[in-house]
Amino acid sequence: MKKASKTTSSSSTQYAPVYTQSPSSRSEEDINKNMARPTRKWEVFPGRNRFCCDGRFMMARQLGIFYFTVFLIVATCALFFYFDCPFLTRELTAAIPVIAAVLFLFTMATLLRTSFSDPGVIPRATPDEAADIEKQIDVSNATSPSYRPPPRTKEIVIKGQTVKLKYCFTCKIFRPPRASHCSLCDNCVERFDHHCPWVGNCVGKRNYRYFYLFIVSLAFLCVFIFACVITHLIIITKQHDFLQALKQSPASIVEAIICFFSVWSVLGLAGFHTYLTTSNQTTNEDIKGSFSAKRGQDNFNPFSQGSLGGNCLAVLCAPNPPSLIDSRGYVVPDTTQITCNSSSSCAVMSENNIVNVRHDNYGSTISTEKQPLSHGNGPGKKLPSPSSIAPAPPMGSNGGYQESPDDATAAAASATATAAAAYQHASKPYPVQHMPKIVPVNGVQPCLCE
């Protein structure tokens, strides 16, 4: 095709591409499919989650309590920085606002990291994977009246301890050890701890360390602000009376009440999760008693590292695994099949599936004037005979091949005659009077080839 395009560039013949598929037959739906924006996986995610910033952040749908948590922390700290920090800096030390700022920023960073991250969601099985799992279940006696379906569990042994893998009827998978299905988010989460409405997300394998750091830092922040507010009120009370202290700093009373009722629950939660971290357990396992002694049988935690320090390192310092859902990846569409009405059109479409273009007389050149031979076809070159040149079948009015035998015979005869004329023309030497005049430029002979 490249040689043909170069030969006809200097000719008066112009090739007009013809589409084998008429524009009227191409529907608007096909055009919209080709020009549609690629779909990301988070847009078709089956779970009950919210995604922000084009799938970069993942949260639960129930965010009311999360907003209340953020408001409570930000409002309390804002009152403290505005009403208490100037007085305590002047009376005591300038380190108080610095420590409070560090604790506040660290607490908010861990909160947002816990809330906006993938907790370890396990992708659901594809239809082929679900069908393969169904085939593994024995259904030979399913028609029997006394038939009971087998329990959909598998057993594996970890450090000599038998661990059951339960089947999830929603995700169509056998859940890995320590995984569970969250009823609020409708996802199976790896190393599922619990669903925390205060952070607006599930707590699992990928964000538990940030959740633990959040509650520990929040406990320190509550204790620090509560101690500073009480100190502020005591100093004012010594200078005046208690009523005068309330009048001078009413915001301190509000901060003290908030911190007083919050510190007990936050400290208790931080202590409980410290126990879980040192024993390498989850809240779900502790509530169910998964590793407690049952019916006089010894039962131990096969996931424990054997020491407090080893468990803390395994839970808090182990490498964070990558997300399995790939929320920002693109959905791969199904491969479209090309249907052909005839063998000839199918051959053309299989040869070029992107643009179906064919010239009326593909392989022949029709010119109104004599043209010089190309650089590779001289008198010394042996050209094929006209009978060896196979003409292409003619084109129809709609861009496809004609089915009429009479029209096809006439077009074939025309193409053969054209090829014979080209052969006779090529076999003659080029006339000298038609040779172009070649003038050297700066003593350099120009090249005749393109």
PyMOL commands that set and color helices and strands:
alter all, ss='L'
color gray80, all
select helices_A, chain A and resi 2-7+23-25+28-35+41-44+64-91+95-115+127-136+208-239+242-248+250-279+283-288+308-316+343-351+386-388+405-427+432-434
alter helices_A, ss='H'
color red, helices_A
select strands_A, chain A and resi 49-52+57-60+121-122+153-158+161-168+173-174+180-182+187-189+194-196+201-203
alter strands_A, ss='S'
color yellow, strands_A
deselect
rebuild
show_as cartoon
